[in-house]
Amino acid sequence: MAVAATPIKVDKTTDDLISHAAHFLERSKKDVVDAAVREYIENHRDEINAGVRAALQQLDGSTASAVSLLTGFDANKLGELGGLKKPADLSSCG
């Protein structure tokens, strides 16, 4: 099964670096980017995993925790901004 390629956007300077690396390594730009991303992720795996764990710890299944995670606002700030409707209140909205 063939894997679909997805275009990415980089600035001109980065594209030039990729092009030069690909030329002198006699590889395609796609191969250079693939190897670079994989190496970057491997070198930062602990940081990525810590971020995922921290995000998951903030979620308790409630709407409030999801909104807090997405906005960066704590429960007090959400309250100052008007809070969130209770689940029973949501059923009367439609």
N, C-alpha and C positions, 0 to 999 in steps of 0.2 A: 504494500500500500504506500503510495507516494505521500510525502508530507508537504502540505501547502506552504509556500513561502509568503511571508507577510512583510511588506515594506516598512522600514523605519525611517525616521527623519533625524538627521544630524546636521549640525552647522557646517559651513563650508570648510572651516579649518579641520574639523574632525574628518570630514569626507576626504580631504586631501591626505591626511595621515593614513586613513584606511587604504586609499588608492596606492600610496607609496609603499606601504607595508605589503600589500597584495602583489605589487609589481616585483619588488625585490625578493619576496619569499616565494614567488612563482605560484601563488595561490589566488583563488578568486576573492573578491571583496566579501562575499557571503561567508566564505570559510574563515577569513580573518575576523570578521565580526562575531561569528559563532564561537570561535576559540576564545576571543577576548571576553565575551559575556560569560561563558562557562568558567573561565579562569577567575574573573571578577567575583562571581557568585561563590565559587569554591573558597576564595580568599576571604570572603565576608560572610560565610555561612553562619558563624556564631552570632554575629550582629543581626542578621536576618531572622534567625530562629528566636533570638531574644525579643525582637520586635513583635513577632507573631505571638509568642507566649504572653507578652505584656498586653497585647490587644485582646487575646482570648480571656485573660484574667479579668479584664474590665467588663466583659459581657456576662450577664447573668440571665439572659433570655428576655429581659424587659425592654420595652420601648425606650425607657429613660436611659438605660445603659447604652443602647445603640446610638441614641441621639448624642449622648455625652461623648462617646468615642468618636463619632463623626465630626462634632463641632469643637471638641476640646473644652467644652464648658462643664464644670462640675454641677452637682445637684443644686447647690445654692444659687449659682448663676442662672441655671434653667428656671428656678423658682422666681428669681428677680425679673426674668423675661416673660413671666406669665405661666410657667410650668407646662405640664402636659396633661391632656385630658385622661381621665381614668377610662379603662376599657368599657365600662357601662355607658360612659358619655359618648364614646365613639359610635355605638350602635344607633344613637339617636341622630347622627349626622346625615344619614342618607335617606 
